[in-house]
Structure formats: C-alpha cells, structure tokens
C-alpha cells in the first residue's frame, strides 16, 4: 500500500475514533444521540468538532463573522439555559457540519479572557413559516432538528435548529436544546 492511501485511512480512522469518543453511552443520555454505526453521521460529527474547536477562543469566532451578543437565553419552562448566541447571518440555513449558524458561550472566562465555548448550533428557516407543519424538517448527524419554532429575537423567522453541546456537558443529552446544568447571569427568556 502506498503512503497516500495509508495516510488517508489513518486520518479517517482518527476522525471516526474522535467522533465515537464524544458520543456518551446510550444509557447515560436522555436525549437523542447519533447512531455510532452510521458512518456519515460519525464523519460529520468529527468534522463539526474539527472545525469548531478553534472557537474555544471567542476572538476566533468574532474574526470568522459571528456577532457577539449579551443576551443569555434561559429556559422559561424549566431549569436550564443555552447561553450567549453568537450568530453568523451568512451561515443561516446551513446543514453543513463545518458551517454552524451559531456558537454558544457561557459567562465563564475562557482562553484569552473571553467567554467559554459551550455549544454550536445550526438554524434553518421553516419553508412555509407555519408552526403546524414540519414536512421540511432537516436532519444532521442522523438526527432531526428541533422545531419548527418561533424566532428567538425580532426579525428571526420560524425555524428549526440543532444544538451540539460539544464543549459543555449537557445532562439532558449532547443534542438537546436546553442544558439544565447552566444558568444565565441575567436571563433573556426564550419565547
């Protein structure tokens, strides 16, 4: 075997190994998790981690076009929160694992003095803007997006979203929208 196919095989094996290592045991997760036998889901998950790891430094997210916000979203129906959403409008509608719409930070200090990265999120508009229909629900990592739901801020359309809590443990599951383990310092309640 030549060096090129061997190297490609090793890189692929490393990516799959990394993605599988972040999947919690099925019995420990309340929410959905990707099927570890779904090759596409595992590779997409590895891509999402590889591309978003640099956002541990808040300055990298801002440099890449994510707009900082000081509104922390808290769950109005129970415990938990999401955190501070930094949205890149050019990534709205993406179902590409390498292009999340938002990066989500908590209030704790992270590298370089900025906030600590908690999660990443993909958001896609609902085609008919009708909360009663969901025939256009997207999927990623073999999982359906949450929604449709109203916008979280003025001007945001009815949409679907999918969270990946890759940088902060979420007891509700790594793809659940609310994280019961976090709180907001000053909460902006989510509609």
Secondary structure, 3 states (H helix, E strand, C coil): CCHHHHHHHHHHHHHHHHHHHHCCCHHHCCCCCCCCCCHHHHHHHHHHHHHHHHHHCHHHHHHCCCECCCCEEECCCCCCEEEEEEECHHHCCCCCCCCCCEEEEEEEECHHHCEEEEEEEEEEECCCCCCCCCCCCCEECCEECEEEECCCCCCCCCEEEEEECCCCCCCCCCCCCCECCCCCCCEEECC
